[in-house]
């Protein structure tokens, strides 16, 4: 399911870029067509696909931890039970300088935690998927 949302996300991104170029072309040629309105209608699809992708990645992390397909490397920062409280959110985040990384075994991928300087939440990034290195999958509450 993650592959579907990933394809939909990137295809909608490409669609937005092409429609933006066409929108500029319409404005230069002073044409008024309905096709340029598709540019504005494509944004909900883009945000919906990104949101569903984050939900799918968070569900994968939690289900793999519950079924012991993933194990956290020993660390002093987070436990498996803390990570099971992963909440998906599209809130705005404000990072401070603190970044923590925990390796997930057996795959060797990393879970990166960045602390929010305003709310104190830790935003989770998962390096298995490229998008989730740029966009937070969700957050966990600080202790």
Buried (B, 14 or more C-beta within 10 A) or exposed (E): EBEEBBEBBBEBBEBBEEBEEBBEEBEEEEEEEEEBEBBEEBEEBBEBBBBBBBBBBBBBBBEBBEEEEBEBEEEEEBEEEBBEEBEBBEEEBEEEEEEBBBBBEEEEBBBBBBBBEEBEBBBBBBBBBEBBBEBBBBBBEEE
